[in-house]
Amino acid sequence: MVAFVTSPEGLPVVILGAGLTGLSTALHLRHAPYLLVERGQRVGGKARSERRDGYTFDVTGHWLHLRDDRVRRLVDGLFSAGQLVEIERRTGVWLQGVMLPYPFQANLHGLPLPVVRDCLVAFMEAQVEAARPGVAPPATFREFAERRFGRGIAELFFVPYNTKLWGVTPDELAPDWGSRFIPLPEPEQVIGGALGLRQEGLGYNARFLYPRAGGIDQLPEAMAARIRGRNPEAIRVGCAAEEIDVVGRRVKLVGQDDWLEYRALVSTIPLPQLVARIPAAPPEVREAAAALRWVSWRYLDVATRRAPPLREHWVYVPELHVPFFRVGVYSNALPAMAPPGAGSLYVELADRSGRPDLPQVIQHLVAMGALHDAQDVAFTELREIECAYVLLDDAYGPATATIHQWLRGVGVRACGRYGAWIYNSMEDSIIQGMEAAAWAEA
């Protein structure tokens, strides 16, 4: 049990959730005492790793791409020289039996010439239409893709891929959900890529960092070690918030008889779960929370006896008849993720229910070059993520605005991918923790 004095100045900042945002919040609190509580048995949230028989698997791809100098200094300070390796991205798109460079919209060369021709014509028509005065903004993500890249590129890649990823059609997605994360090549790059001039380095994650020894969990564990070095009892795992009294500024932790008073509350748990724990939440806030949707999905950890023939770090797979939408090879980035000469992969499944057809999955992995043959598979593990991505539909904007406005009024800050209910990167989560710490001590 962590003991705190009860004067207003001595009350702790209580942080719910020890993912990257919660850990960053605790790391950046300089003056106030704090308690970081985590429902799971270890820190990291989705930035965790599993290990078996010498193989290491993350919760699918967690490559650390940094652009903010503050985060780069923080990460560099958590690791000794040489413990992080910087890697240049190798990414592909598997479509119609051809491995194309990523991004698809700038690398059409390799597809049948009539397909390339139709895509380029539709792309140029979209450019002309976009330049026309008075054009209304797109209302859905499908419209965004068609207007920005043309119907050919949209129908070949953006529509089917995002249907598999989100489990809903792009007509249900907000138009701007991925504007920051989707490469937007110039017309000369689209034309050059169609002619065979390979377009590389586009997008926000052209280079990334990763722990040399393997396993992204080394990042949150390093953050937690720094926190525990200041206060060994500041992190409590296997502990969750049962109820939050925003009027009395106190929280009831599961298994504890007494309430814990706080000076500020930072929540990184999923926004609907936070609202459900606050009895005082008014009806309009509860209705807004009920309108929020999220994506649950499943993926396979795949261990191979030989190194995969695939050279890419990860590959996007848009065609609907293929039972997965993305495949990554950890050991292509870091050989330490698998025993010598072997490989470790993740396969993100399009189907959210039922038993996966493993022979069919393996058949497609062999066809795309991710496996030599079926006998290469040493073992597979099926993993499930309850809340993988938040669903950015028409309802999420007004709903999150209603919830966050009310939370601010009662002195609660909800942040991180699931607390803020946004699509973001690991770096974004760390930055939001920095901002939450400044808010809590203000």
C-alpha positions in Angstrom: 0.0 0.0 0.0 1.3 3.5 -0.9 0.9 6.0 1.9 0.1 9.6 1.1 -0.4 12.6 3.3 -3.9 14.0 3.1 -3.2 17.8 2.7 -4.3 19.1 -0.7 -0.7 19.7 -1.7 0.2 16.1 -0.8 -2.6 14.3 -2.5 -1.4 12.1 -5.4 -2.0 12.3 -9.0 -3.7 9.0 -9.8 -3.0 7.6 -13.3 -5.2 4.8 -14.7 -3.4 2.5 -17.1 0.3 1.8 -17.4 0.6 1.8 -21.2 3.0 4.3 -22.8 0.8 7.3 -22.0 0.4 6.4 -18.3 4.1 5.6 -17.9 5.1 8.9 -19.7 2.7 10.8 -17.4 4.4 9.4 -14.3 7.9 9.9 -15.7 7.2 13.6 -16.3 5.6 14.4 -12.9 8.3 16.4 -11.2 6.7 17.6 -7.9 3.4 15.9 -7.1 3.3 12.4 -5.7 1.6 9.9 -7.9 0.2 6.3 -8.1 0.0 4.5 -11.4 -2.4 1.6 -11.4 -2.6 -1.1 -14.1 -5.2 -3.8 -14.5 -2.8 -6.3 -16.1 0.1 -8.0 -14.4 2.7 -6.0 -16.3 3.2 -2.6 -17.7 3.2 -1.6 -21.4 -0.4 -2.0 -22.5 -0.3 -3.0 -26.2 3.5 -2.3 -26.3 4.3 -5.7 -24.8 6.0 -8.9 -26.0 5.5 -12.6 -25.7 8.4 -15.1 -25.7 8.4 -18.8 -26.4 11.2 -21.3 -27.3 13.6 -18.5 -28.2 11.0 -16.6 -30.4 9.8 -13.1 -29.5 6.5 -11.7 -30.7 5.1 -8.2 -30.1 1.4 -7.4 -30.2 1.7 -7.1 -34.0 4.0 -4.3 -35.3 5.2 -1.9 -32.8 8.0 -0.1 -34.5 9.1 3.2 -32.8 9.3 6.1 -35.3 10.2 9.4 -33.7 10.0 12.9 -35.0 9.8 14.9 -31.7 13.1 15.9 -30.2 11.7 15.6 -26.6 10.7 12.0 -27.2 14.0 11.2 -28.9 15.9 12.5 -25.9 13.7 10.6 -23.5 14.1 7.3 -25.4 17.9 7.8 -25.8 18.2 8.4 -22.1 16.4 5.1 -21.2 18.8 2.9 -23.2 22.6 2.7 -23.1 24.6 3.3 -26.3 24.1 0.6 -28.8 20.9 -0.8 -27.2 18.7 0.7 -29.9 19.1 0.1 -33.6 17.7 2.4 -36.3 16.2 0.6 -39.3 15.2 1.7 -42.7 11.7 0.5 -43.5 11.1 -2.3 -46.0 7.4 -2.5 -46.7 5.4 -4.0 -49.5 1.9 -4.5 -50.9 0.9 -8.0 -52.0 -1.7 -7.7 -54.8 -2.7 -9.9 -57.7 0.2 -12.2 -57.1 2.8 -9.3 -57.3 4.8 -7.8 -54.4 4.8 -4.1 -55.0 6.7 -1.5 -53.0 4.8 0.6 -50.4 3.0 2.9 -50.7 0.7 1.4 -53.4 -0.5 4.7 -54.7 3.0 5.6 -55.8 4.2 2.2 -57.0 1.8 0.8 -59.5 4.5 -0.7 -61.7 4.3 -4.4 -61.9 0.5 -4.7 -62.2 -1.0 -5.5 -65.6 -0.6 -2.5 -68.0 -4.4 -2.0 -68.5 -4.8 -1.8 -64.7 -2.0 0.7 -64.4 -3.5 2.7 -67.3 -6.9 2.8 -65.7 -5.5 3.8 -62.4 -3.5 6.7 -63.9 -6.5 8.0 -65.9 -8.7 7.9 -62.8 -6.0 9.6 -60.8 -5.6 12.5 -63.2 -9.4 12.9 -63.4 -9.5 13.1 -59.6 -6.8 15.8 -59.7 -8.8 17.8 -62.2 -12.0 17.4 -60.2 -10.2 18.4 -56.9 -9.0 21.7 -58.5 -12.6 22.7 -59.5 -13.9 25.6 -57.5 -16.6 24.9 -54.9 -16.0 21.2 -54.5 -17.6 20.0 -51.3 -15.2 18.2 -48.9 -15.5 14.3 -48.8 -18.1 13.0 -46.4 -16.6 9.5 -45.9 -13.2 7.8 -46.1 -14.2 6.1 -49.4 -14.9 9.6 -50.9 -11.5 10.8 -49.6 -9.6 8.0 -51.2 -11.5 8.3 -54.5 -11.0 12.1 -54.7 -7.4 12.0 -53.7 -6.2 9.0 -55.6 -8.9 8.2 -58.1 -11.4 5.3 -58.2 -8.9 2.8 -59.6 -6.4 3.1 -56.8 -9.2 3.4 -54.2 -11.0 0.2 -55.3 -7.8 -1.8 -55.6 -6.3 -0.9 -52.3 -7.9 1.6 -50.0 -11.4 0.3 -50.0 -10.7 -3.5 -49.6 -7.8 -3.0 -47.2 -9.7 -0.7 -44.8 -12.7 -3.0 -45.0 -10.5 -5.9 -43.8 -8.8 -3.7 -41.2 -11.8 -2.1 -39.6 -14.4 -4.7 -40.2 -16.7 -2.1 -41.7 -16.8 -0.5 -45.2 -15.0 2.8 -45.7 -18.4 4.5 -46.1 -18.7 4.2 -42.3 -15.3 5.9 -41.6 -14.7 9.6 -41.1 -12.9 11.0 -44.2 -9.9 12.4 -42.3 -9.1 9.7 -39.8 -5.8 8.7 -41.5 -4.8 11.9 -43.3 -1.6 12.2 -41.2 -0.7 8.6 -41.6 -1.5 8.0 -45.3 1.3 9.0 -47.8 0.1 11.7 -50.2 2.5 11.5 -53.2 2.7 14.3 -55.7 1.4 13.6 -59.3 4.9 13.2 -60.6 5.6 10.6 -58.0 2.4 8.6 -58.8 3.3 8.7 -62.6 6.9 7.9 -61.9 6.0 4.9 -59.8 3.7 3.7 -62.5 6.5 3.8 -65.0 8.8 1.8 -62.7 10.7 4.6 -60.9 10.5 3.1 -57.4 9.1 5.7 -54.9 10.5 5.0 -51.4 10.8 6.9 -48.2 7.2 8.2 -48.4 5.2 8.4 -45.2 5.7 9.1 -41.5 7.5 5.8 -40.7 10.3 5.5 -43.3 12.8 4.8 -40.5 12.2 3.4 -37.0 14.0 2.4 -33.8 13.8 -0.9 -32.1 15.6 -2.5 -29.1 18.6 -4.5 -30.4 18.0 -7.4 -28.1 14.4 -7.8 -29.4 11.0 -7.1 -28.0 9.3 -3.7 -27.8 8.4 -4.4 -24.2 11.9 -3.2 -23.3 10.7 0.4 -23.8 7.9 0.4 -21.2 10.0 -1.8 -18.9 12.7 0.8 -19.1 10.2 3.6 -18.3 8.8 1.6 -15.4 12.3 1.0 -14.0 13.0 4.7 -14.1 9.7 5.4 -12.2 10.4 2.6 -9.6 13.9 4.0 -9.1 12.2 7.2 -7.7 9.5 5.4 -5.8 9.4 1.5 -5.7 5.7 1.6 -4.8 4.6 4.1 -7.4 3.3 1.4 -9.8 0.7 -1.1 -8.8 -0.1 -3.9 -11.3 -3.1 -6.3 -11.1 -5.1 -3.3 -9.9 -8.0 -1.4 -11.5 -10.3 1.4 -10.7 -13.7 0.1 -9.6 -15.5 3.5 -9.1 -14.6 7.1 -9.5 -16.2 9.9 -7.4 -15.4 13.1 -9.4 -17.3 15.3 -6.8 -15.2 14.1 -3.9 -12.1 13.7 -6.1 -11.5 10.1 -5.0 -11.2 6.7 -6.6 -12.1 3.2 -5.3 -9.6 0.6 -6.4 -10.6 -3.0 -6.8 -10.0 -5.0 -3.6 -9.4 -2.0 -1.5 -11.8 -1.0 1.4 -10.8 2.6 1.5 -11.2 5.3 -1.1 -8.1 7.1 -2.4 -8.3 10.8 -2.7 -6.5 12.5 -5.6 -5.4 15.9 -6.6 -5.8 15.1 -10.3 -6.9 12.0 -12.2 -5.3 11.0 -15.5 -7.0 8.2 -17.3 -5.6 6.2 -20.3 -8.2 3.4 -20.1 -10.8 3.1 -22.9 -13.1 6.1 -22.8 -16.4 4.1 -22.5 -14.9 2.1 -19.6 -13.9 5.4 -17.8 -17.4 6.8 -18.1 -18.9 3.5 -16.9 -16.9 3.9 -13.7 -18.2 7.4 -12.9 -21.8 7.2 -11.4 -22.1 11.0 -11.6 -21.7 11.0 -15.4 -24.8 12.8 -16.7 -27.1 11.1 -19.3 -25.8 12.9 -22.3 -22.2 11.7 -21.4 -23.4 8.1 -21.0 -25.2 8.3 -24.3 -22.1 9.7 -26.0 -20.0 6.8 -24.5 -22.5 4.3 -25.8 -22.1 5.7 -29.3 -18.4 4.9 -29.4 -17.3 1.8 -31.3 -14.0 0.0 -31.5 -12.4 -2.8 -33.5 -11.5 -6.1 -31.9 -9.3 -8.4 -33.9 -7.2 -11.5 -33.9 -3.7 -12.3 -35.1 -1.4 -15.2 -35.2 2.1 -15.4 -33.9 4.0 -17.7 -36.3 7.3 -19.3 -35.5 9.3 -20.7 -38.5 12.2 -23.2 -38.6 13.9 -21.3 -41.4 14.2 -17.6 -42.1 11.3 -16.5 -44.3 12.1 -15.8 -47.9 10.2 -12.5 -47.6 12.6 -9.5 -47.3 10.0 -6.9 -46.1 9.5 -6.0 -42.5 5.7 -5.9 -43.1 3.3 -6.3 -46.0 -0.2 -5.0 -46.7 -2.6 -7.4 -48.2 -5.8 -5.7 -49.5 -7.5 -8.5 -51.6 -10.7 -9.7 -49.8 -10.2 -13.4 -50.6 -7.0 -13.5 -48.6 -7.8 -14.2 -44.9 -5.4 -11.6 -43.5 -4.7 -8.0 -44.1 -1.2 -7.5 -42.9 1.9 -9.7 -42.3 5.0 -8.7 -40.5 8.4 -10.4 -40.1 9.9 -9.4 -36.8 13.1 -11.3 -37.5 13.7 -9.4 -40.7 14.1 -6.2 -38.6 15.9 -7.9 -35.7 17.4 -11.4 -36.1 17.3 -11.6 -32.3 13.5 -12.0 -32.4 14.0 -15.7 -33.4 16.6 -18.5 -32.9 19.5 -18.4 -35.4 18.3 -19.2 -38.9 14.6 -19.1 -37.9 11.9 -16.5 -38.2 9.1 -14.9 -36.2 6.0 -13.4 -37.9 2.7 -11.9 -37.1 -0.4 -12.4 -39.3 -3.4 -10.0 -38.7 -6.6 -11.9 -39.5 -9.5 -10.3 -41.3 -12.1 -12.6 -39.6 -13.1 -11.6 -36.1 -14.9 -14.8 -35.1 -14.8 -18.6 -35.5 -11.7 -20.8 -35.7 -9.2 -19.5 -38.3 -8.6 -21.8 -41.2 -4.9 -22.3 -40.5 -4.2 -24.4 -43.6 -5.7 -21.6 -45.8 -3.7 -19.0 -44.0 -0.5 -20.9 -44.4 -1.3 -21.5 -48.1 -1.5 -17.8 -48.7 1.6 -17.1 -46.7 3.5 -19.6 -48.9 2.1 -18.0 -52.0 3.3 -14.5 -51.0 6.7 -15.7 -50.0 6.3 -15.3 -46.3 7.0 -19.1 -45.8 9.0 -21.6 -47.8 6.4 -24.3 -47.2 3.9 -25.5 -44.6 6.5 -27.7 -42.9 8.5 -24.6 -42.0 5.9 -23.7 -39.3 7.3 -24.6 -35.9 4.2 -23.4 -34.0 1.4 -20.8 -34.1 -0.4 -18.9 -31.3 -3.8 -17.3 -31.8 -4.0 -13.9 -30.0 -7.0 -11.7 -29.5 -7.1 -8.0 -28.8 -10.3 -6.8 -27.2 -9.9 -3.1 -28.2 -7.3 -2.8 -31.0 -8.3 0.4 -32.8 -11.0 2.9 -32.0 -13.5 3.2 -34.8 -13.4 6.7 -36.2 -16.9 7.0 -37.7 -19.4 9.9 -37.9 -20.4 9.5 -34.3 -16.9 9.6 -32.6 -16.2 13.3 -33.1 -19.4 14.7 -31.5 -19.4 11.9 -28.8 -15.8 12.5 -27.8 -16.2 16.2 -27.7 -19.2 15.8 -25.3 -17.3 13.4 -23.0 -14.0 15.4 -22.9 -15.8 18.7 -22.3 -17.5 17.2 -19.3 -14.4 15.4 -18.0 -12.4 18.7 -18.1 -15.1 20.3 -16.0 -14.8 17.7 -13.3 -11.0 17.7 -13.3 -10.3 14.5 -15.2 -7.9 14.2 -18.2 -8.4 11.3 -20.5 -5.6 10.8 -23.0 -3.7 8.2 -25.1 -5.1 6.2 -27.9 -7.9 4.8 -25.9 -8.4 7.5 -23.3 -8.6 10.3 -25.9 -10.3 7.8 -28.4 -8.0 8.6 -31.3 -5.7 6.9 -33.8 -2.1 7.7 -32.9 1.4 6.4 -32.7 3.6 5.3 -29.8 5.4 8.7 -30.0 2.0 10.5 -29.8 1.1 8.5 -26.7 4.4 9.5 -25.0 3.8 13.1 -25.9 0.3 13.0 -24.5 1.7 11.7 -21.2 4.1 14.7 -21.1 1.1 17.0 -21.6 -0.9 15.2 -19.0 1.8 15.6 -16.4 2.1 19.3 -17.1 -1.7 19.6 -16.7 -1.8 17.6 -13.4 0.9 19.9 -11.8 -0.5 23.1 -13.1 
